[in-house]
């Protein structure tokens, strides 16, 4: 029965994506990649995962239904050069390690699309429809997953994740499906809902928190409802147990609070944060030095040494696409068996260096800098610009500290793309609405869900 329900949800979302409006298509994509975690698939080679079906399905439907606008949106997409550099660095890594192996170039291209395709998908969405309209759908979904997060802890078991993963023929997640999965540990509570890992859930919560806090004065959603959502998000940030998620969300909220404040207040807050960091640095070091309590300084040290060892032969171009997946053993069911002394690679720095070398790592941070500057240079043009560069900075910091886990990059890229698409919307309605949020809200409500002529 549970398997049937899972497949009904899957194919209902795919159907909505095909026949629905642009807004419904995007919401189906967002819901789909959160509800169906990365570690499940129909086929092993070539890999066919629900997340792939949603991403490629979205892009194909967008091309077929909005073909006259698709190429215009592609031309307007402002990140073509930095993303092309990343792809070229990945190709170079494949070529210098494997030569002209079509299979490796195919794997490299797929990995690239399945990382950055979400950014473009969201961009083309808000080039044609309003952020306000999408926000209402995201509000309901966010409230729903927050409720599930609380129930997961109260029931001491993640029933949705377990049943969803059991419904698919191939599972390569972090946990055994022999019993109902629970991430609760002796030293901390951990919820992950239907994402692949509590840290991935922390990424989602962090990004959604910054997004919804930024719309406080936009008039999109009633403030009493927003307050209730803020409370749910704060509770779930604590329940997910992701220290990186809580730290990054707190830092992001501080940056948003200080955005239009005086220079004196900004310096005062910076001073308070500095002295607080100095006062609690010993406590933080002691906490992260306890190896029995999750990620620790010694664990990160081992990961760094492991990375340095792996890149000795090819530090410039790395070892090629997917190399980090091959350095860990797998059990009979295809689940990764991490070395206890390493625990994984909890930073994009480690993984990028091993797979793509220093040129790949430099290309990634160049892309992040370009995206940050796109928002920053337009910070006085439209309200999405300030929250955009805040989110880029915080998400980059998150991935640097905790890495890519369970496709958590998609959560950040989808919201980044929404904000970027709204910023690059054709017309100058944003300039006149910047000083009048109520007028902007009224105009956004009148925008049709289907594309209009440019």
N, C-alpha and C positions, 0 to 999 in steps of 0.2 A: 504493500500500500504506500509506504513512504517513498519507494522508488518511483512509483507512478506520479506521485505529487511533485517530486523533483523534476521529472521530465515535462510535466504540464507547465510548471513555472518556467523552465528553460525555453520551451517552444512557444509559450505565450509571449515571452519577452522578445524572441526572435521575430514572431509574427507582428508584434507592435512596431518593431524596427522597420519591417518591410512596408507595412501599409499605413503606419502612423505619420503624423506631422513631424516637422523637424524637431520640435520640442520633445515629442514622445519618443522619437528616435534616439535623441541624446540621453534622455532619462533611462531608456531601456539599456543603453550602453553602460551608463554609470551603475545602475542597479545590478546589471549582469556581472560586471567585473568584481563587484563587492560580494555578491551572493555566491558566485561560483569561484572558489579559490584556484590558484595556479596549479596545484599539484594533482589535478584530476584530468583525465583525457579519455577519448574514445579509441584513439590509435596511438601506438608508440613510435612508429616510423612510417611515414612522416607524422610528427606529433599533431594531433587534432584535439585541441582543448576548447572548452566552452568560451574562455576568454578570447581565444583566437577567432572563434566564430562570431563573437560580438564585434570585435574590432574590424576584421575584414568585411563582415557583413555591413557594418555601418558605412565604411568607405565605398563599397560597391553600390549600395543603395543610394548614397549621396551622389555618386557619379551618375548613376542611371536616372534618378529622379530630378536632379538639379544640374544636369550636364552643362547648361548654358552659363551657369554661375560657377561651376567647379573650377574651371581653368582660370577664371578671374580671381577666385579666392587663392588658388595656388600661386598666381603671380603676385598677389598682395601679401602672401605669407612672408613675414620679415626675417625668418630664421633660416632661410635656405642655405646661406653660405656657411654658418657655423655647423649646421647639421650635415652638410656635404663634407666638411672637413672631418667630422667624426666618422662618417662612412668611409672616407678615403683612408683614414688611419686604421680602421678595422680591416679594410681590404689589404693594406700594406702588411698588417700583421699576418693575415692568412697567406699572402703570397710568399713572404720571406720564411715562413715556417712550413708550408705545405705545397708551395708552387701553385700551378694552375689546376687545382682540384675543384671541380664544379660543385661537389657536395659541400665543401667548406665555404665556398663563396655563397652558396644558397643559405647555409646555416647562418652565416654572418649577416646577410641581408635580412633574413627573417628576424633575427635578434634585434637589429636596428629598427625595423618597422614596428615590432612589438614592444619596443621601448618608447619611441618618439611619435608613433602614429597617433597616440591619444592626444597629443598636443595639437596636431593639425585637425583632428576630428572635432575637438572642442572649438578651435579657432573658426572653422567654417560654420559652426552652429550659431555663434553669436554675431557673426557678420550679417546674419539675416533675421534673427529673432532677438527678443530682449532678454537681458539677464534677469529682469524682474519676473518674467513668466517662468523661466527655468527655476528660479530660486524657490518658488512655492512648491514645486515638485520635490526639490532637494530637501526642503524643510520637513516634509512628511516622512521621507525616507530616512533622514537623519534621526528624527525622533523615534522611528521604528527600530533602527539598529541599536540605539541607546537603551531602549527598553529591553531588547534581547540581551544586551550586555549585562544589565542588572539581573535578569532572570538566570543567565548563565552562572553567575556567582551564587545566587540564592539556591539554585537547584544543584550546584556543585557538579555540573556536567554540561558540555557543549553539545546538546542534542541536534540542533540544525546542522552544524558542521559535520558531525558524525554521519547523519543520514544522507546528506548531500554527497559526501565522498564515497559512501558505500554503494551509491546508485550507479557509479561509473566503473567500467571494467578495469581501468588502470588508475592506480593511486601512487603518488610518489611524494607524499607530504612528510612532515616532520614527526608525525605521531602514528601510533598503531591504532587500527580500527577494530581491534579485537573486542574492545569494550567502549562505553561512552567516554569520549575524550574529555579530560579536564586539565587545564594548565595551572590550576591552583597549586602553589608550592608552600612549603612550611614557613618560609620567611617572607613571602609576599603573595598577594592576590593577583591573578592574571586572567584577564578575559580577552578573547579574540573574535567572538561572534563567528562570522563566516569568512573571515580573512584567513590567510595561511599561518599567521603567527601573531602573538600579542604585540610585537614591535610593528608589524604591518598595520595592525589595528590602531596603534599609537600614531602612526603616520596619517592615517585617515582622519582620526579625531583632531589631530593638530591642525591639519589643513582646513577641515570644516569649521573649526573654532575660529580661525583667523577670518575665514570667508564670512561667516554669519555675524561676527562682531563688527565687521566693516560695513554692514548694511543697516546698522542701528538707526541711523538718521535718514535712510533712503525712503522710508514709507512703504516698502514692499510688503512687510509683514507687521502685524500689530506688536507693539513693544512688550505687552504682557506675555505673548506667545514666545517672543524671542528670549525673554528672561527665563521662561520655563526650559527652553532649549539649552540656554547657557548652563543652567543647573545640571541638566542631563549630560551635557558634554563634559562638564567638570567632574561629575561623578564617574563617568566612564574613563576619563583620562587617569583617574586614580585607580580604577578597577583593572585597567589593562596592564598596570605595573610597569609601563615603559618609562624609565627615567629620562631617556632622551626625548620622548614625546612630551612629558610634563615640562622639562626644561625649555624645549623649543617653543611650546605653546605659551609659556610664561614670558619668554623673551619677545615673542611676536606680539603679544598683547601689550607689553610695555612699549614697543616701538610704535604701535598704532596709537596708544594713548598719548605719546609724546609728539606725534606727527605735526600738529599745529600749535604746539606749546612754545613758550618763550625759550630763548637760548639758555637763560639762567636756570630754568627748571630742568632743561635737558642735562646741563652740566651737573646740577645737584643730584639728579637721579643716577647719572653715570658715577658720581663720587660715592653715593650710597651703595650702589652695586659693587663697586671696587672694594670698598672697605668690608662689605658683607662677605665678598669672596675671600678676602684675606683672612677674615675672622673664622670662616668655616672651611678653609682649605684643608686643614689637618683632618677634620671630621670627614670630608669628602674622600680624601685619600684613604683613610682608614676603612670607609665603607666600600670603596672600589678595590681594596686590597684583599677582601674576604672572598676567596675563590669559591666557597660554597654558596655564595649568594649571587648567582648569575654572572654577567660579564664583569671582569675585574681588570685592574691594571696589569697584573701578571699575564692574564689571558691575552690582552691586547699586545703585550710585549712579545708573547709567543707568536701571535699572528703576524706581527711586523717582521720577526726573524724568519718565519716561514716564507713570507713574501720575498724578502731579500734573497733567500736561498733559491726560490723558484725563478727569479728573474736574472740570475747570474749569467746564464747563457745568452739571454736576449733582452737586455734592459731597455733598449730603444723601442722596439716594435712588439715586445711581449712574446707570448707563446702561442697565440692564436685563439680564435673563437671557441668558447666552451672548455678551455683547458682547465679552468678551476673546477669544473664539474667532474673532470676525470681524475683529479688528484685525490679525491675521497672515494673510499670503497662504498659498495652498495650491497644491501642484503638481497635475499632471494626474491623479494617482492618489489625491488627497485627503489627502496627507501635509502637515502644517504646515511652513511655511518660516519659521523665526524670524529676525528681524533680528539679525545678528551682534553689533550694539552693545547689544542687549537680552538675547538668549539665552532669553527666556521670562519668566515672572513667578514667581520662586522664593520666594514668601512668600504666605501666605493674606491678609496685610494688603494687598498690591498687588491681588490678584485680587478680594477682597471690596470694596475701595474702588471699583474701576472698575465692577464689575457692580451692587453694591448700596449704595454710598456709606457714609457714616459710620454711618447707622442699622443697616445690614446688618453692618458690622464689629463694632459695639457689641453687637448681638444675638448674634453668634457667641461673643464672649468672655463674655457674660452666661451663655450656655448652658454653656460650659466651666467657669465659676465655680460654677454650680449643681450640675453633676455632681461637681466636686471637693468641694463642701461636703456633698453627699449621702453620699459616702464618709467624709469627714473626721469628720462628726458621729457616725458609727457606728463609729469606729475601734476601740472596745473591745467591739463586739458580736460581730464575726466576722472571721476572718482575711482575707477578701477585701476588707475596707474599706481597710486600709492600702495594700495593693498597688494597689487601685483608684485612690486619690487620687494615688499616685506615678505610675501610668501615665497618668492624665489630665493631670497637670502636664507629664510628659515628652513626651507626644504633642502637646500644645498647643504646647510649645516647639519641637518638631520641625516642625510645620506652619508656625509663625511664621518659622522660619529657612529652610525649604526648600519650603514650599507643598504643594499637592495635586498629586501626580504619579501618573498611572495608577491612580486610585482607591485610593491607599494609605490613605486615611481608613478604608476598610472594615476593614482589618486591625486598626486600633486600636479601632474601634467594636465589632467582634465580641467582642474580649476584654473591653472595658469592659462590654458588655452581659452577658457571662457572669458577671462578678464582681458586677454590680449585681443580676442576677436571683437569684443565690445569697444575696445580702445581704437581699433582700426575700422570700425563701422563706417560705411560710406555716408557722406552728409556731415553737416556740422551741428546736428541737434544736440550733441554732447556739450558744446561750448555754452549754449544758451541755458542748458539745464543744470550746469554746474552750480550756479548760484540759486537755483530754485528746484530743490528736490521734489516738491509736490508737482510742479509742472512736468518734470521728467517722468515721474511715476504715472501721471495721467497719459502722457504721450506713449510710454512703453506699453501700457495696457491696450492701446489702440493698434499696436503693430500686429499685423497678421502673422499667423504661425507659418504659412508657406512663404517662400522667397518672393520678393518684389523686385521689379526691374531696378537696376542701379541707376 
